[in-house]
Amino acid sequence: MSTLIESEEHTALRAAVAALGKRYGRDYVARTLAEGRHPTELWSEAGKLGYLGVNLPEEHGGGGGGITELSIVLEELGAAGSPLLMLVVSPAICGTVISRFGTQEQKRTWLPGLADGTRLMAFGITEPDAGSNSHRITTTARKDGADWLLTGRKVFVSGVDMADAVLIVGRTEDARTGRLKPCLFIVPRDAEGFQRHPIDMELNAAEKQFELVLDDVRLPADALVGDEDAGLLQLFAGLNPERIMTAAFAIGMGRYALARAVEYARERTVWKAPIGAHQAIAHPLAQAHIDLELARLMMQKAAHLYDAGDDTGAGEAANMAKYAAAEACVKAVDQSVHTLGGNGLTREFGLASLITASRVSRIAPVSREMILNYVSHQSLGLPKSY
């Protein structure tokens, strides 16, 4: 299948998800934020309709699709003004890792609930002193009989208060070399020694950020996901979908902001003509639209490569897609706010909050500078500076 032209099924999926998003929309999101609660109604309905688990295996309650389909779901919800950030985390990262590397028991336990939205899993990788350098992760797991003991700290973990468990990236000691290697553990939210503390963010989002403290959290042997020796392979199986889905999140947000600006530019009349008739207003909006469309093409390529099993090719494309989408989103939001002038900063029009939100896609899950490092080193063959 061409990655350039979407299939009829994908077009139909876009239309159906867009209709769902429109029924909730930005007003619904604003209301849930004002009430200090989660968008549970939208999450639940999206789960019942099969959208949350569209990428998960059919035998475990999913739709049997891939990241291609899940990215469509998130993009269209975002374009309607009601994105679900936990789509990036629960089905895309955790669901993918468990479906690819989990035991049959882990798949039976988790995937049906992740697919229909009745269960939710968060993902913890970032640490206070590790940042982008995942080789410096200090959260460690050591064997104690048949059990594991997990100790460490994580920061900027989304949605822990909603999640039934957190997929934690830790490290274990390689018996042959003595070196630490990455491993993934499912940690239930009520595990003894597992604490969470909210991080006070300027960002106004339904999904809160948390710091996690793990103090000798005892886990059974089957809390380990996949092969103890698979290491980075399993980790990147989750990180590539995360980048693709972050691109979808950014493109959806950019499309939403742009649509509001275009609507305003058509209607707002100064000196007898709609302001959208003036090239100083129209051209920057046209450029924003072009940039968003180009970013979507790279996102589609990345999703296609990932779903086809090309992890290496998907790695490059996913990084490029995330970079392009973040830049396009920030520019689209900025130009949209500017188009509305003072109205762009009012609560009524709902664009000002996107100024902060759009920056997230530039920063997380990996900064644009680290993506440029990746492309210059991996794609262009230039020497490493770090």
C-alpha positions in Angstrom: 0.0 0.0 0.0 1.3 3.5 -0.8 2.0 5.7 2.1 1.0 8.7 0.0 -2.6 7.9 -0.6 -4.7 6.7 2.3 -7.0 3.7 1.8 -10.8 3.9 2.0 -10.6 2.3 5.4 -8.3 5.0 6.7 -10.4 7.8 5.2 -13.5 6.3 6.9 -11.6 6.0 10.2 -10.6 9.7 10.0 -14.2 10.7 9.3 -15.6 8.6 12.2 -13.0 9.8 14.7 -13.4 13.4 13.6 -17.2 13.1 14.2 -16.5 11.7 17.7 -14.0 14.5 18.4 -16.4 17.1 17.3 -19.1 15.9 19.6 -16.7 16.6 22.5 -14.5 19.3 21.2 -12.5 22.1 22.9 -15.4 23.1 25.1 -15.5 19.7 26.7 -11.8 19.7 27.3 -12.0 23.2 28.8 -14.8 22.1 31.1 -13.0 19.0 32.4 -9.9 21.1 33.1 -12.0 23.7 35.0 -13.6 20.9 37.0 -10.2 19.4 37.7 -11.0 16.0 36.3 -10.0 13.6 33.5 -11.7 13.4 30.1 -13.1 10.0 31.1 -16.3 10.2 29.0 -14.3 10.7 25.8 -11.7 8.1 26.7 -14.5 5.5 27.6 -16.4 6.2 24.4 -13.3 6.0 22.2 -12.5 2.7 23.8 -16.0 1.2 23.3 -15.8 2.3 19.6 -12.5 0.4 19.2 -10.4 3.5 18.6 -8.0 3.2 21.6 -6.9 -0.3 20.7 -7.0 0.0 17.0 -3.2 -0.9 16.9 -3.4 -3.9 19.2 -3.9 -7.6 18.1 -7.4 -8.8 17.4 -6.9 -11.9 19.5 -6.5 -9.7 22.6 -9.4 -7.3 21.8 -7.7 -4.8 19.6 -8.4 -3.7 16.0 -5.5 -5.6 14.5 -4.1 -2.4 12.9 -0.9 -0.6 13.6 0.6 2.8 14.6 -0.7 4.1 11.2 -4.3 3.7 12.4 -3.6 4.9 16.0 -1.9 8.0 14.7 -5.0 8.8 12.6 -7.1 8.5 15.8 -5.0 10.9 17.8 -4.5 13.4 14.9 -8.3 13.7 14.3 -9.1 14.0 18.0 -6.5 16.8 18.2 -7.8 18.5 15.1 -11.3 18.5 16.7 -9.8 20.2 19.8 -10.0 17.2 22.1 -6.8 15.2 21.9 -6.1 12.3 24.3 -2.4 12.5 25.4 -2.6 9.0 27.0 -3.1 7.5 23.6 0.6 8.1 23.1 1.4 6.3 26.3 -1.1 3.5 27.0 -1.8 1.8 23.7 1.1 3.1 21.6 4.1 2.6 24.0 2.9 0.1 26.6 0.4 -1.8 24.4 3.0 -2.1 21.6 5.8 -3.3 23.9 3.5 -5.9 25.7 2.1 -7.2 22.4 5.5 -7.5 20.8 7.5 -8.8 23.8 5.2 -9.8 26.6 4.4 -13.3 27.8 1.0 -14.8 26.9 -0.1 -14.1 30.5 0.9 -10.4 30.3 -0.9 -10.1 27.0 -4.1 -11.7 28.4 -3.9 -9.6 31.5 -3.3 -6.2 30.0 -4.1 -5.9 26.3 -7.9 -6.3 26.3 -8.2 -3.6 29.0 -5.8 -1.3 27.2 -7.8 -1.8 24.0 -11.2 -1.0 25.3 -10.0 1.7 27.7 -11.0 0.0 30.9 -7.3 -0.2 31.9 -4.6 2.3 31.5 -0.8 2.1 31.8 1.7 4.9 32.2 5.4 4.9 31.1 8.4 5.9 33.2 11.8 6.4 31.6 13.0 10.0 32.3 15.1 10.5 35.4 16.2 13.7 37.2 19.9 13.1 36.3 19.6 11.1 33.1 17.5 13.3 30.8 18.1 12.4 27.2 20.9 10.0 28.1 19.1 6.7 28.7 22.5 5.0 29.3 22.6 7.0 32.6 19.4 5.6 34.0 20.0 4.6 37.6 16.7 2.9 38.4 18.0 -0.6 39.1 16.4 -4.0 39.6 18.2 -6.8 41.5 17.1 -10.3 42.0 16.0 -11.5 45.4 15.1 -15.2 45.1 12.5 -15.4 42.4 11.5 -11.8 42.9 12.8 -8.4 41.7 13.6 -5.4 43.9 13.3 -2.1 42.0 14.8 1.1 43.3 15.1 4.5 41.7 13.3 7.8 40.7 11.4 8.9 37.6 10.2 12.3 36.6 7.7 13.7 34.0 5.6 10.6 34.0 2.2 11.4 32.5 -1.2 10.2 33.9 0.1 8.1 36.8 -3.1 9.1 38.8 -5.2 7.5 36.1 -3.1 4.4 35.4 -3.5 0.9 36.8 0.2 0.4 36.5 3.4 2.0 35.1 5.8 0.4 32.7 9.1 1.3 34.2 12.5 1.3 32.4 15.1 0.0 34.8 18.4 -1.6 34.5 19.7 -5.0 35.5 23.2 -6.4 35.8 24.4 -8.6 33.0 25.7 -11.7 34.7 28.5 -12.2 32.0 29.8 -8.6 31.7 28.7 -7.0 35.0 27.3 -4.1 33.0 23.9 -2.6 33.5 21.4 -3.2 30.6 17.8 -1.8 30.2 14.8 -3.8 31.2 11.1 -3.1 31.4 8.9 -3.9 34.4 5.2 -3.6 35.0 4.7 -1.9 38.4 1.1 -1.9 39.8 0.1 1.5 41.2 -0.6 0.2 44.7 2.8 -1.7 45.0 4.4 -1.2 48.4 7.3 1.3 48.3 5.9 2.9 45.1 5.2 6.6 45.7 4.0 9.4 43.3 4.2 13.1 43.7 2.6 15.6 41.3 4.9 18.1 39.6 3.5 21.7 39.6 3.3 22.5 35.9 2.5 25.8 34.1 1.0 23.6 31.4 -2.7 23.3 31.8 -3.6 19.8 30.7 -5.9 17.0 31.9 -3.0 14.6 32.1 -0.9 15.5 35.1 2.9 15.0 35.4 4.4 13.0 38.3 7.7 12.2 40.0 7.9 8.6 41.0 10.0 7.1 43.9 10.6 3.4 44.0 12.1 2.2 47.2 12.9 -1.6 47.0 9.5 -2.2 45.3 9.1 -6.0 45.3 7.9 -7.4 42.1 7.2 -11.0 41.0 9.3 -12.6 38.3 6.6 -12.1 35.8 6.6 -8.3 36.2 9.6 -8.3 33.7 8.4 -7.7 30.2 10.0 -9.8 27.5 13.5 -11.2 27.5 16.0 -10.0 30.1 18.7 -9.9 27.4 16.7 -8.1 24.7 17.5 -4.7 26.2 17.5 -1.8 23.8 15.5 -3.6 21.2 12.4 -3.8 23.5 12.9 -0.2 24.6 13.0 1.3 21.1 10.0 -0.8 20.1 8.1 1.6 22.4 10.1 4.8 21.7 9.5 4.8 17.9 5.7 4.7 18.3 6.0 7.4 20.9 7.7 9.7 18.5 5.2 8.9 15.7 2.3 9.5 18.1 3.8 12.8 19.3 3.9 13.9 15.7 0.2 13.0 15.4 -0.5 15.0 18.6 1.3 18.0 17.2 -0.2 17.9 13.8 -3.7 17.6 15.3 -3.1 20.6 17.5 -1.7 22.6 14.6 -4.7 21.8 12.4 -7.1 22.8 15.2 -5.4 26.2 15.7 -5.1 26.8 12.0 -8.8 26.1 11.5 -9.8 28.6 14.2 -7.5 31.3 12.6 -8.9 30.6 9.1 -12.4 30.9 10.3 -11.6 34.2 12.0 -9.7 35.6 9.0 -12.7 34.9 6.8 -15.2 36.7 9.0 -13.2 39.5 10.7 -13.7 42.6 8.5 -11.5 45.7 8.7 -11.6 48.5 6.1 -14.4 46.8 4.1 -12.6 43.5 3.5 -12.1 40.3 5.5 -8.6 40.3 7.0 -7.9 37.0 5.3 -8.0 38.8 1.9 -4.7 40.4 2.8 -1.6 38.5 2.0 0.1 39.5 5.2 -2.5 37.4 7.0 -3.2 34.8 4.3 0.3 33.7 3.3 1.6 32.8 6.8 -1.5 30.7 7.3 -0.9 29.0 3.9 2.7 28.3 4.9 1.5 26.8 8.2 -0.9 24.5 6.3 1.9 23.4 3.9 4.2 22.6 6.8 1.6 20.6 8.6 0.8 18.6 5.5 4.5 17.9 4.9 5.0 16.8 8.5 2.0 14.4 8.1 3.6 12.8 5.1 6.7 12.0 7.1 4.6 10.7 10.0 2.8 8.4 7.5 6.1 7.2 6.2 7.4 6.5 9.7 4.2 4.7 10.7 4.2 2.6 7.5 7.9 1.5 8.1 7.2 0.7 11.7 4.1 -1.4 10.9 6.0 -3.2 8.2 8.6 -4.3 10.8 11.5 -2.0 9.7 12.6 -0.8 13.1 15.8 0.8 11.7 14.1 2.7 8.9 11.2 3.7 11.3 13.7 5.1 13.8 15.0 7.7 11.3 11.6 8.5 9.9 10.0 8.7 13.4 12.6 11.2 14.6 12.2 13.3 11.4 8.4 13.2 11.7 8.4 14.3 15.3 10.8 17.1 14.5 8.9 18.4 11.5 5.5 18.1 13.3 6.7 20.0 16.4 8.1 22.8 14.3 4.9 23.0 12.2 2.7 22.9 15.3 4.5 25.7 17.1 4.5 27.9 14.0 0.8 27.2 13.3 -0.2 28.0 16.8 1.9 31.2 16.9 0.5 32.4 13.6 -3.1 31.5 14.6 -2.8 33.5 17.9 -1.2 36.4 15.9 -4.1 36.3 13.4 -6.7 36.9 16.1 -4.7 39.7 17.7 -5.9 40.4 21.2 -8.7 37.8 20.8 -6.0 35.2 20.4 -5.1 35.7 24.1 -8.7 35.5 25.4 -10.1 32.4 27.1 -13.2 32.6 24.7 -11.2 31.7 21.6 -9.1 29.0 23.4 -5.9 29.5 21.5 -3.6 31.0 24.1 -3.3 27.8 26.2 -2.0 26.1 23.0 1.1 28.4 23.1 2.4 26.4 26.1 1.0 23.1 24.9 2.6 23.3 21.5 6.1 23.7 23.1 5.7 20.3 24.6 6.1 18.6 21.2 9.4 20.3 20.7 10.7 19.2 24.1 9.2 15.7 24.7 9.7 12.8 24.4 13.1 13.9 22.9 14.3 17.4 22.2 14.7 18.7 18.7 18.5 19.1 19.3 18.8 15.4 20.1 16.9 14.6 16.9 19.3 16.8 15.0 22.2 14.9 16.7 20.6 11.6 15.6 20.1 12.7 12.0 23.6 14.3 11.7 25.2 11.2 13.2 23.0 8.3 11.9 21.7 9.7 8.6 24.6 11.9 7.5 27.5 9.9 9.0 29.0 13.0 10.8 31.1 12.3 13.9 29.5 12.4 17.4 30.0 15.3 19.7 28.9 13.5 22.8 
